[in-house]
Amino acid sequence: MKVSNPTSRDIAEIAGVSQATVSRALRNSPLVREETREKIQQIARDLNYFVNRNAAGLRTHQSNTIALLLFDETEGRHAVINPFFLSMLGFITRAASKHGYDVLISMQQLSDDWHIEYQASHRADGLILLGYGDYVTYRAKLAALARANTRFMIWGPTINDQPGHSIGCDNINGGCQATNHLLQLGRRSIAFLGSTSKRSPELAARYDGYCAAHHDAGVPLNERLNIPAWSAAGEGYRAVEELLQRREPFDAIFAVTDVIAIDAMRALKDNGYAVPDDVAVVGFDDISLAEHVTPSLTTVRQDITLAAEGLVDGIVGLIRGEPVESTLMAPQLVVRASCGAR
């Protein structure tokens, strides 16, 4: 059927439904039966119909845009985005597109009043937050967003009484998997490179898993093998040099991020240590580079596809007034060449 300048009324007449049903079906609303939704969407394709998002936004007072806020944890010193978050961007934009939303990506300084700007500007219908820096400061801003009835989803820690909704990884379980693997290989002096501060609750949870695995295996912890490190370029290298200066024997490393682990392997090589023969190494995240370094990095994978879909489904649900629950995803150990059995 040929229709010049087709409208939603035309689709409704052909499908034998109301305009409201057409509108919901074109937004992929679960309130419309799948069979009806597919029928309406096929008619729209046949008519070369598209939704005028600007006009729809004026009617509904929505921008049909999701704001994705990344946080500059280097305080402006570098323009490098955390590789794990960078890998999530494509999956988030793809998932948003399926729901008919555009994504506005913004890099924020942690010290800025980003929470005030976005809750008042109406540039987006909801926020997805990636990264946080100091969680104590971050949590106060989350509370401000919640008081303003802002719709937001968080990638990160799930903590009791935390404002908003979150998708995160079971970091304790992930830390336990990584450490258990090293223990099962016969490694008994496992260095920990990362943060144990509650200001970085995700990393601290990975340390809790490291401790739990030692406890369950009856292997005592050696606090001198605990080296503070942040997920930034050069931190893993510096942490290994500090570890070597302590002259404490170690035969394995668990680093709380792949960025730290990859730098640590470079430092080990520069200091004459072979990976995995002398020192086995496990990271966390499974960024794309992990598979391509030499030796390839054993790591704990966080499923970025599920994470992205969960964040977008969550924020779209909040925008539509649907019930949304926080979710904790199960991590998966990915064994590669940086861990060789003895």
Contacts in CASP RR format, 6 or more apart in sequence:
PFRMAT RR
TARGET T0000
AUTHOR 0000-0000-0000
METHOD contacts of the structure
MODEL  1
MKVSNPTSRDIAEIAGVSQATVSRALRNSPLVREETREKIQQIARDLNYF
VNRNAAGLRTHQSNTIALLLFDETEGRHAVINPFFLSMLGFITRAASKHG
YDVLISMQQLSDDWHIEYQASHRADGLILLGYGDYVTYRAKLAALARANT
RFMIWGPTINDQPGHSIGCDNINGGCQATNHLLQLGRRSIAFLGSTSKRS
PELAARYDGYCAAHHDAGVPLNERLNIPAWSAAGEGYRAVEELLQRREPF
DAIFAVTDVIAIDAMRALKDNGYAVPDDVAVVGFDDISLAEHVTPSLTTV
RQDITLAAEGLVDGIVGLIRGEPVESTLMAPQLVVRASCGAR
1 14 0 8 1.000
1 46 0 8 1.000
1 47 0 8 1.000
3 10 0 8 1.000
3 47 0 8 1.000
6 44 0 8 1.000
6 47 0 8 1.000
6 48 0 8 1.000
6 49 0 8 1.000
7 49 0 8 1.000
8 19 0 8 1.000
8 22 0 8 1.000
8 23 0 8 1.000
8 26 0 8 1.000
8 49 0 8 1.000
9 19 0 8 1.000
10 47 0 8 1.000
10 49 0 8 1.000
11 22 0 8 1.000
11 40 0 8 1.000
11 43 0 8 1.000
11 44 0 8 1.000
11 47 0 8 1.000
11 49 0 8 1.000
12 18 0 8 1.000
12 19 0 8 1.000
12 21 0 8 1.000
12 22 0 8 1.000
14 43 0 8 1.000
15 21 0 8 1.000
15 22 0 8 1.000
15 36 0 8 1.000
15 39 0 8 1.000
15 40 0 8 1.000
15 43 0 8 1.000
17 36 0 8 1.000
17 40 0 8 1.000
21 32 0 8 1.000
21 36 0 8 1.000
21 40 0 8 1.000
22 40 0 8 1.000
24 31 0 8 1.000
24 32 0 8 1.000
25 32 0 8 1.000
25 36 0 8 1.000
25 37 0 8 1.000
25 40 0 8 1.000
25 41 0 8 1.000
26 40 0 8 1.000
26 41 0 8 1.000
26 44 0 8 1.000
26 51 0 8 1.000
27 99 0 8 1.000
27 100 0 8 1.000
28 37 0 8 1.000
28 98 0 8 1.000
28 99 0 8 1.000
28 100 0 8 1.000
29 37 0 8 1.000
29 320 0 8 1.000
30 322 0 8 1.000
32 40 0 8 1.000
43 49 0 8 1.000
44 50 0 8 1.000
51 100 0 8 1.000
53 64 0 8 1.000
53 102 0 8 1.000
56 62 0 8 1.000
56 64 0 8 1.000
57 63 0 8 1.000
57 64 0 8 1.000
62 125 0 8 1.000
62 319 0 8 1.000
63 122 0 8 1.000
63 123 0 8 1.000
63 124 0 8 1.000
63 125 0 8 1.000
64 100 0 8 1.000
64 101 0 8 1.000
64 102 0 8 1.000
64 125 0 8 1.000
65 101 0 8 1.000
65 102 0 8 1.000
65 103 0 8 1.000
65 104 0 8 1.000
65 123 0 8 1.000
65 124 0 8 1.000
65 125 0 8 1.000
66 96 0 8 1.000
66 101 0 8 1.000
66 102 0 8 1.000
66 103 0 8 1.000
66 104 0 8 1.000
66 124 0 8 1.000
66 125 0 8 1.000
66 126 0 8 1.000
66 127 0 8 1.000
66 128 0 8 1.000
66 312 0 8 1.000
66 315 0 8 1.000
66 316 0 8 1.000
67 103 0 8 1.000
67 104 0 8 1.000
67 106 0 8 1.000
67 118 0 8 1.000
67 123 0 8 1.000
67 124 0 8 1.000
67 126 0 8 1.000
67 127 0 8 1.000
67 128 0 8 1.000
68 89 0 8 1.000
68 92 0 8 1.000
68 103 0 8 1.000
68 104 0 8 1.000
68 105 0 8 1.000
68 106 0 8 1.000
68 127 0 8 1.000
68 128 0 8 1.000
68 130 0 8 1.000
69 106 0 8 1.000
69 108 0 8 1.000
69 114 0 8 1.000
69 118 0 8 1.000
69 127 0 8 1.000
69 128 0 8 1.000
69 129 0 8 1.000
69 130 0 8 1.000
70 81 0 8 1.000
70 82 0 8 1.000
70 85 0 8 1.000
70 105 0 8 1.000
70 106 0 8 1.000
70 107 0 8 1.000
70 108 0 8 1.000
70 130 0 8 1.000
70 131 0 8 1.000
71 107 0 8 1.000
71 108 0 8 1.000
71 109 0 8 1.000
71 110 0 8 1.000
71 129 0 8 1.000
71 130 0 8 1.000
71 131 0 8 1.000
71 132 0 8 1.000
71 133 0 8 1.000
72 107 0 8 1.000
72 108 0 8 1.000
72 109 0 8 1.000
72 110 0 8 1.000
73 82 0 8 1.000
73 110 0 8 1.000
73 131 0 8 1.000
73 133 0 8 1.000
73 232 0 8 1.000
74 80 0 8 1.000
74 232 0 8 1.000
75 109 0 8 1.000
75 110 0 8 1.000
75 111 0 8 1.000
76 109 0 8 1.000
78 232 0 8 1.000
78 233 0 8 1.000
80 233 0 8 1.000
81 107 0 8 1.000
82 130 0 8 1.000
82 131 0 8 1.000
82 231 0 8 1.000
82 259 0 8 1.000
83 258 0 8 1.000
83 259 0 8 1.000
83 285 0 8 1.000
83 287 0 8 1.000
83 288 0 8 1.000
83 289 0 8 1.000
84 257 0 8 1.000
84 258 0 8 1.000
84 285 0 8 1.000
84 287 0 8 1.000
84 302 0 8 1.000
84 304 0 8 1.000
85 130 0 8 1.000
85 131 0 8 1.000
85 155 0 8 1.000
87 287 0 8 1.000
87 288 0 8 1.000
87 304 0 8 1.000
88 130 0 8 1.000
88 155 0 8 1.000
88 304 0 8 1.000
88 307 0 8 1.000
88 308 0 8 1.000
89 105 0 8 1.000
90 308 0 8 1.000
91 304 0 8 1.000
91 305 0 8 1.000
91 307 0 8 1.000
91 308 0 8 1.000
91 309 0 8 1.000
92 103 0 8 1.000
92 128 0 8 1.000
92 308 0 8 1.000
92 311 0 8 1.000
92 312 0 8 1.000
93 103 0 8 1.000
94 308 0 8 1.000
95 308 0 8 1.000
95 309 0 8 1.000
95 310 0 8 1.000
95 311 0 8 1.000
95 312 0 8 1.000
95 313 0 8 1.000
96 102 0 8 1.000
96 103 0 8 1.000
96 312 0 8 1.000
96 316 0 8 1.000
99 312 0 8 1.000
99 313 0 8 1.000
99 316 0 8 1.000
101 125 0 8 1.000
101 312 0 8 1.000
101 316 0 8 1.000
104 123 0 8 1.000
104 124 0 8 1.000
106 114 0 8 1.000
108 114 0 8 1.000
110 132 0 8 1.000
110 133 0 8 1.000
110 134 0 8 1.000
110 137 0 8 1.000
110 138 0 8 1.000
114 141 0 8 1.000
115 141 0 8 1.000
115 142 0 8 1.000
115 144 0 8 1.000
115 145 0 8 1.000
115 150 0 8 1.000
116 144 0 8 1.000
118 124 0 8 1.000
118 127 0 8 1.000
118 150 0 8 1.000
119 144 0 8 1.000
119 145 0 8 1.000
119 148 0 8 1.000
119 150 0 8 1.000
125 151 0 8 1.000
125 319 0 8 1.000
126 150 0 8 1.000
126 151 0 8 1.000
126 152 0 8 1.000
126 315 0 8 1.000
126 318 0 8 1.000
126 319 0 8 1.000
127 145 0 8 1.000
127 150 0 8 1.000
127 151 0 8 1.000
127 152 0 8 1.000
127 153 0 8 1.000
127 315 0 8 1.000
128 152 0 8 1.000
128 153 0 8 1.000
128 154 0 8 1.000
128 155 0 8 1.000
128 311 0 8 1.000
128 312 0 8 1.000
128 315 0 8 1.000
129 152 0 8 1.000
129 153 0 8 1.000
129 154 0 8 1.000
129 155 0 8 1.000
130 155 0 8 1.000
131 155 0 8 1.000
131 156 0 8 1.000
132 138 0 8 1.000
132 154 0 8 1.000
132 156 0 8 1.000
133 199 0 8 1.000
133 200 0 8 1.000
134 199 0 8 1.000
135 157 0 8 1.000
135 198 0 8 1.000
135 199 0 8 1.000
135 200 0 8 1.000
135 201 0 8 1.000
136 199 0 8 1.000
139 162 0 8 1.000
139 163 0 8 1.000
142 152 0 8 1.000
142 154 0 8 1.000
142 162 0 8 1.000
142 163 0 8 1.000
142 164 0 8 1.000
143 163 0 8 1.000
145 152 0 8 1.000
145 163 0 8 1.000
145 164 0 8 1.000
146 163 0 8 1.000
146 164 0 8 1.000
151 315 0 8 1.000
151 318 0 8 1.000
151 319 0 8 1.000
152 164 0 8 1.000
152 165 0 8 1.000
152 315 0 8 1.000
152 318 0 8 1.000
153 164 0 8 1.000
153 165 0 8 1.000
153 166 0 8 1.000
153 167 0 8 1.000
153 310 0 8 1.000
153 311 0 8 1.000
153 314 0 8 1.000
153 315 0 8 1.000
153 318 0 8 1.000
153 324 0 8 1.000
154 162 0 8 1.000
154 164 0 8 1.000
154 165 0 8 1.000
154 166 0 8 1.000
154 167 0 8 1.000
155 166 0 8 1.000
155 167 0 8 1.000
155 168 0 8 1.000
155 307 0 8 1.000
155 311 0 8 1.000
156 166 0 8 1.000
156 167 0 8 1.000
156 168 0 8 1.000
156 169 0 8 1.000
156 202 0 8 1.000
157 166 0 8 1.000
157 168 0 8 1.000
157 171 0 8 1.000
157 201 0 8 1.000
157 202 0 8 1.000
157 205 0 8 1.000
158 166 0 8 1.000
158 168 0 8 1.000
158 326 0 8 1.000
158 328 0 8 1.000
159 201 0 8 1.000
164 326 0 8 1.000
165 314 0 8 1.000
165 318 0 8 1.000
165 324 0 8 1.000
165 325 0 8 1.000
165 326 0 8 1.000
166 326 0 8 1.000
166 327 0 8 1.000
167 307 0 8 1.000
167 310 0 8 1.000
167 311 0 8 1.000
167 314 0 8 1.000
167 326 0 8 1.000
167 327 0 8 1.000
167 329 0 8 1.000
168 302 0 8 1.000
168 307 0 8 1.000
168 327 0 8 1.000
168 328 0 8 1.000
168 329 0 8 1.000
169 202 0 8 1.000
169 302 0 8 1.000
169 307 0 8 1.000
169 328 0 8 1.000
169 329 0 8 1.000
169 331 0 8 1.000
170 328 0 8 1.000
170 329 0 8 1.000
170 330 0 8 1.000
170 331 0 8 1.000
171 202 0 8 1.000
171 203 0 8 1.000
171 205 0 8 1.000
171 206 0 8 1.000
171 208 0 8 1.000
171 209 0 8 1.000
171 331 0 8 1.000
172 205 0 8 1.000
172 206 0 8 1.000
172 208 0 8 1.000
172 209 0 8 1.000
172 212 0 8 1.000
173 209 0 8 1.000
173 330 0 8 1.000
173 331 0 8 1.000
174 206 0 8 1.000
174 209 0 8 1.000
174 284 0 8 1.000
174 300 0 8 1.000
174 331 0 8 1.000
174 333 0 8 1.000
175 205 0 8 1.000
175 206 0 8 1.000
175 207 0 8 1.000
175 208 0 8 1.000
175 209 0 8 1.000
175 210 0 8 1.000
175 213 0 8 1.000
175 254 0 8 1.000
175 284 0 8 1.000
175 300 0 8 1.000
175 331 0 8 1.000
176 209 0 8 1.000
176 210 0 8 1.000
176 212 0 8 1.000
176 213 0 8 1.000
177 300 0 8 1.000
177 331 0 8 1.000
177 333 0 8 1.000
178 206 0 8 1.000
178 210 0 8 1.000
178 254 0 8 1.000
178 282 0 8 1.000
178 283 0 8 1.000
178 284 0 8 1.000
178 299 0 8 1.000
178 300 0 8 1.000
178 333 0 8 1.000
179 190 0 8 1.000
179 209 0 8 1.000
179 210 0 8 1.000
179 213 0 8 1.000
179 214 0 8 1.000
179 254 0 8 1.000
179 282 0 8 1.000
180 213 0 8 1.000
180 216 0 8 1.000
180 217 0 8 1.000
181 282 0 8 1.000
181 298 0 8 1.000
181 333 0 8 1.000
181 335 0 8 1.000
181 339 0 8 1.000
182 190 0 8 1.000
182 252 0 8 1.000
182 254 0 8 1.000
182 280 0 8 1.000
182 282 0 8 1.000
182 339 0 8 1.000
183 190 0 8 1.000
183 213 0 8 1.000
183 214 0 8 1.000
183 217 0 8 1.000
183 219 0 8 1.000
185 252 0 8 1.000
185 280 0 8 1.000
185 339 0 8 1.000
185 340 0 8 1.000
185 341 0 8 1.000
185 342 0 8 1.000
186 342 0 8 1.000
187 251 0 8 1.000
187 252 0 8 1.000
187 280 0 8 1.000
188 219 0 8 1.000
188 251 0 8 1.000
189 222 0 8 1.000
189 225 0 8 1.000
189 248 0 8 1.000
189 249 0 8 1.000
189 250 0 8 1.000
189 251 0 8 1.000
189 252 0 8 1.000
190 210 0 8 1.000
190 214 0 8 1.000
190 225 0 8 1.000
190 250 0 8 1.000
190 251 0 8 1.000
190 252 0 8 1.000
190 253 0 8 1.000
190 254 0 8 1.000
191 225 0 8 1.000
191 226 0 8 1.000
191 227 0 8 1.000
191 243 0 8 1.000
191 250 0 8 1.000
191 252 0 8 1.000
191 253 0 8 1.000
191 254 0 8 1.000
192 207 0 8 1.000
192 210 0 8 1.000
192 225 0 8 1.000
192 226 0 8 1.000
192 227 0 8 1.000
192 253 0 8 1.000
192 254 0 8 1.000
192 256 0 8 1.000
193 227 0 8 1.000
193 229 0 8 1.000
193 236 0 8 1.000
193 239 0 8 1.000
193 240 0 8 1.000
193 243 0 8 1.000
193 253 0 8 1.000
193 254 0 8 1.000
193 255 0 8 1.000
193 256 0 8 1.000
193 260 0 8 1.000
193 261 0 8 1.000
193 264 0 8 1.000
194 203 0 8 1.000
194 206 0 8 1.000
194 207 0 8 1.000
194 227 0 8 1.000
194 228 0 8 1.000
194 229 0 8 1.000
194 230 0 8 1.000
194 239 0 8 1.000
194 255 0 8 1.000
194 256 0 8 1.000
194 257 0 8 1.000
194 260 0 8 1.000
195 203 0 8 1.000
195 204 0 8 1.000
195 207 0 8 1.000
195 228 0 8 1.000
195 229 0 8 1.000
195 230 0 8 1.000
195 256 0 8 1.000
196 203 0 8 1.000
196 204 0 8 1.000
196 207 0 8 1.000
196 226 0 8 1.000
196 228 0 8 1.000
197 203 0 8 1.000
197 204 0 8 1.000
198 204 0 8 1.000
203 231 0 8 1.000
203 256 0 8 1.000
203 257 0 8 1.000
206 256 0 8 1.000
206 284 0 8 1.000
207 256 0 8 1.000
210 254 0 8 1.000
211 221 0 8 1.000
214 220 0 8 1.000
214 221 0 8 1.000
222 248 0 8 1.000
224 246 0 8 1.000
224 248 0 8 1.000
225 243 0 8 1.000
225 248 0 8 1.000
225 250 0 8 1.000
227 239 0 8 1.000
227 240 0 8 1.000
227 242 0 8 1.000
227 243 0 8 1.000
228 239 0 8 1.000
229 235 0 8 1.000
229 236 0 8 1.000
229 238 0 8 1.000
229 239 0 8 1.000
229 255 0 8 1.000
229 256 0 8 1.000
229 260 0 8 1.000
230 260 0 8 1.000
231 256 0 8 1.000
231 257 0 8 1.000
231 259 0 8 1.000
231 260 0 8 1.000
232 259 0 8 1.000
233 259 0 8 1.000
233 263 0 8 1.000
234 263 0 8 1.000
235 259 0 8 1.000
235 260 0 8 1.000
235 263 0 8 1.000
236 255 0 8 1.000
236 259 0 8 1.000
236 260 0 8 1.000
236 261 0 8 1.000
236 263 0 8 1.000
236 264 0 8 1.000
236 267 0 8 1.000
237 263 0 8 1.000
237 264 0 8 1.000
237 266 0 8 1.000
237 267 0 8 1.000
238 267 0 8 1.000
239 260 0 8 1.000
239 263 0 8 1.000
239 264 0 8 1.000
239 267 0 8 1.000
240 253 0 8 1.000
240 263 0 8 1.000
240 264 0 8 1.000
240 267 0 8 1.000
240 268 0 8 1.000
240 271 0 8 1.000
241 267 0 8 1.000
241 271 0 8 1.000
243 250 0 8 1.000
244 271 0 8 1.000
250 279 0 8 1.000
251 278 0 8 1.000
251 279 0 8 1.000
251 280 0 8 1.000
252 279 0 8 1.000
252 280 0 8 1.000
252 281 0 8 1.000
252 282 0 8 1.000
253 261 0 8 1.000
253 264 0 8 1.000
253 268 0 8 1.000
253 279 0 8 1.000
253 280 0 8 1.000
253 281 0 8 1.000
253 282 0 8 1.000
254 282 0 8 1.000
254 283 0 8 1.000
255 261 0 8 1.000
255 264 0 8 1.000
255 281 0 8 1.000
255 282 0 8 1.000
255 283 0 8 1.000
255 284 0 8 1.000
256 283 0 8 1.000
256 284 0 8 1.000
257 283 0 8 1.000
257 284 0 8 1.000
257 285 0 8 1.000
258 283 0 8 1.000
258 284 0 8 1.000
258 285 0 8 1.000
258 286 0 8 1.000
258 287 0 8 1.000
258 289 0 8 1.000
258 290 0 8 1.000
258 297 0 8 1.000
258 299 0 8 1.000
259 285 0 8 1.000
259 287 0 8 1.000
260 283 0 8 1.000
261 281 0 8 1.000
261 282 0 8 1.000
261 283 0 8 1.000
261 284 0 8 1.000
261 290 0 8 1.000
261 297 0 8 1.000
261 299 0 8 1.000
261 338 0 8 1.000
262 289 0 8 1.000
262 290 0 8 1.000
262 293 0 8 1.000
262 297 0 8 1.000
264 281 0 8 1.000
265 275 0 8 1.000
265 281 0 8 1.000
265 293 0 8 1.000
265 295 0 8 1.000
265 297 0 8 1.000
265 338 0 8 1.000
268 274 0 8 1.000
268 275 0 8 1.000
268 278 0 8 1.000
268 279 0 8 1.000
268 281 0 8 1.000
269 275 0 8 1.000
273 279 0 8 1.000
275 281 0 8 1.000
275 295 0 8 1.000
275 338 0 8 1.000
276 295 0 8 1.000
276 337 0 8 1.000
276 338 0 8 1.000
276 339 0 8 1.000
276 340 0 8 1.000
277 340 0 8 1.000
280 298 0 8 1.000
280 338 0 8 1.000
280 339 0 8 1.000
280 340 0 8 1.000
281 297 0 8 1.000
281 298 0 8 1.000
281 338 0 8 1.000
281 339 0 8 1.000
282 297 0 8 1.000
282 298 0 8 1.000
282 299 0 8 1.000
282 300 0 8 1.000
282 338 0 8 1.000
282 339 0 8 1.000
283 290 0 8 1.000
283 297 0 8 1.000
283 298 0 8 1.000
283 299 0 8 1.000
283 300 0 8 1.000
284 299 0 8 1.000
284 300 0 8 1.000
284 302 0 8 1.000
285 299 0 8 1.000
285 300 0 8 1.000
285 301 0 8 1.000
285 302 0 8 1.000
286 299 0 8 1.000
286 300 0 8 1.000
286 301 0 8 1.000
286 302 0 8 1.000
286 334 0 8 1.000
290 296 0 8 1.000
290 297 0 8 1.000
290 299 0 8 1.000
290 334 0 8 1.000
290 336 0 8 1.000
291 297 0 8 1.000
291 336 0 8 1.000
295 336 0 8 1.000
295 337 0 8 1.000
295 338 0 8 1.000
296 336 0 8 1.000
296 337 0 8 1.000
296 338 0 8 1.000
297 336 0 8 1.000
297 338 0 8 1.000
298 333 0 8 1.000
298 334 0 8 1.000
298 335 0 8 1.000
298 336 0 8 1.000
298 337 0 8 1.000
298 338 0 8 1.000
298 339 0 8 1.000
299 333 0 8 1.000
299 334 0 8 1.000
299 336 0 8 1.000
300 331 0 8 1.000
300 332 0 8 1.000
300 333 0 8 1.000
300 334 0 8 1.000
301 331 0 8 1.000
301 332 0 8 1.000
301 333 0 8 1.000
301 334 0 8 1.000
302 329 0 8 1.000
302 331 0 8 1.000
303 329 0 8 1.000
303 332 0 8 1.000
306 329 0 8 1.000
307 329 0 8 1.000
310 327 0 8 1.000
314 324 0 8 1.000
317 324 0 8 1.000
318 324 0 8 1.000
END
